[in-house]
Amino acid sequence: MEIEVSTKNNTAKEQEVKSILEDLLSKYKTPLFTSQIIVEEKSVPHSHPILTLNTRNTEPLFLLKTFIHEQFHWFTQDKPNYKECITYLKKYPDLRDCNKSGKYPNSFWEHLIVCWNTRNFLQKTLEKDKVDFIYTDWQAYPLTEGFVQDNFESLRRDFEQFQMVYPM
């Protein structure tokens, strides 16, 4: 898939993040489910309707994690078994650190899938010390990330039932 990275306002910080992201895309075989990415200073990273990254952190490994995370929202939502998987995952209590706006009632369970696939990709792509470095920094969803780490193999089995594991 061909991917276009652009900036919203063409600021120096946006250009810097765009350049770092383009370097990452050339270095790693990242999952791509979107063809357009916008870098927008002071935005909150989000996947839809257009994958948007911000300029908060220019550390390449953190940017890689954020990019992969947002890509996996597309992967997850496009799967035919999405609704069934979300219903099944509701056996896990909502840890309440994902749906900050209150607009997305299934956010926690979707984030289980997204965070698991992100961690799985990073663990299979990077050296362990780099993965550890990424996950010791600030996390947008610390309770969910901790749950994914602590329940990694059982979640894998859950996701495999619904074809929600990105093939590596």
N, C-alpha and C positions, 0 to 999 in steps of 0.2 A: 504494500500500500504506500502510495506517495503521501507525504505529510507536509503541510504548510505551517510554518511558525511565523507569526506576525506579532506586532506590538500595537497596543491600543493608542498610545499617545506619543510613541517614539522617544520617550525619555531615555536618558543615559542608563538608568537602572533597568528599564525594560530591555534595552539593547543588550546590556550585559547578561541578563537572564536568558534572553533569546540565544545569544552566542553559546552560553554554557549548555543550554538544552540541545542545541544543534550538535555540539561536541559529544554529548552523552548519546544522542541518537546514532551518531556515527560509530561510537565505541561499543555500544551494547545492542544486542538483538532484543529490543523491547517489544512487548505486545502492543499492537496498534489496532485500535477499533474506531478511531476517528481520523479524519484527514485534515483537520484544522485545529490549531492551538493559538490562543491569544495570550500574550503576556501583558498584564495590566497592573500597574503600580497601585498599591493600597486596596486591591480587591481581595476577596476571600477565594481561595482556590475552589473551583467547582467543575463538575463534569458536563453539565447540560445547561443550555442547549449547545453551547460551544465550550470545549474544554479550555478553561482559563486558569492560568497560573499567576501568582503574584511575585513581588520582588523582595519579600520579607527576608528570605535567606538565600544567599548565593553560594552556599556550600554545595558543590555538585552532588554529593551523595544524598543530601536532604532533598534537593530538587529532583533527583532521580526517583526517590521514594514517592514524593508528591505526584509526580507525573504518572508513575505506574499505578498509584492508588486511583487517580482520576480515570485512567484508562480502564481499570477494572470495574468501575461503575458501568461503563458501556457494555463490557463483556457480560456482566451480571444481569443487567436489565434486558439484554437482547436474547437471553437464553429461553427456550420454550418452556422449561420447567421452573422458571423464576417464581411464579405465584405459589406453586406447590411446595417449593423449597422454603420460601418465607413462612408459609403456614406450618411446615414441619419444624422449622427452627424456633418457633414460638414456645417450644418446650423449655427454652432457655429464657430466664427472666431478663427483661430490658434493664441494662445497667445505667441508663439515662444520661449517657454522655455524648450521644450522637444527634439527637433531634433537638438541637439548640433553638431552632426557629419555631418549633411546634408544628411545622407544615408537613412533615414526613413521618407518619406514624410507624412505618416499617423501617425506619432508618437504622435502628440498632441491628436488626437481623440482616439487612442488606450489607451493613458494614462488617458483620461477621464474615460474609463471603468475600467482600472486597479486601479487608485487612488480611484475611487468611491467604488469599491469592497473591497479594502484594508481598507478604512475608515469604511465602513459598518461592516466588520468583526471585526475590533478593537473596535468599539462602542458597538457591541453586546457581546464581549468577556471580555473586561476590564472595570474597573470602570472609570467614567468620568474624574476624576483627572489624571489618567494615560494616557488617550487618549489626554487630554489637554496638558500634559507634552510632549508627543511624537510630537505633532503638533506645539509646541512652539520652538522646536529645529530647526536647519538648515534643509531646505528642498531642495532636488535636483530640484524640479519643483515648486517653490513657487507660480507662477501665476496660474498654473494648479490646485494645491492643494487649493488655495484660491477660485478659480472658483467652484471646486467640493463642497467645504464647503458651499459657498453662494447659490448654485443651487442644493443642495442635493436631494430634493424631486422631482423636475422636471426631473433631470437626472435619478432618479429611474424609473420614468414612461417611459422615453425614453428607458432605458435598458430592462425593462420588456417586451416591444414590441418585442425585439429580443432575449429573453431568455439569456440575458447577466448579470443577477443578480445571484450571487452564493447563492444557497439555504442554509439558516442557520437554 
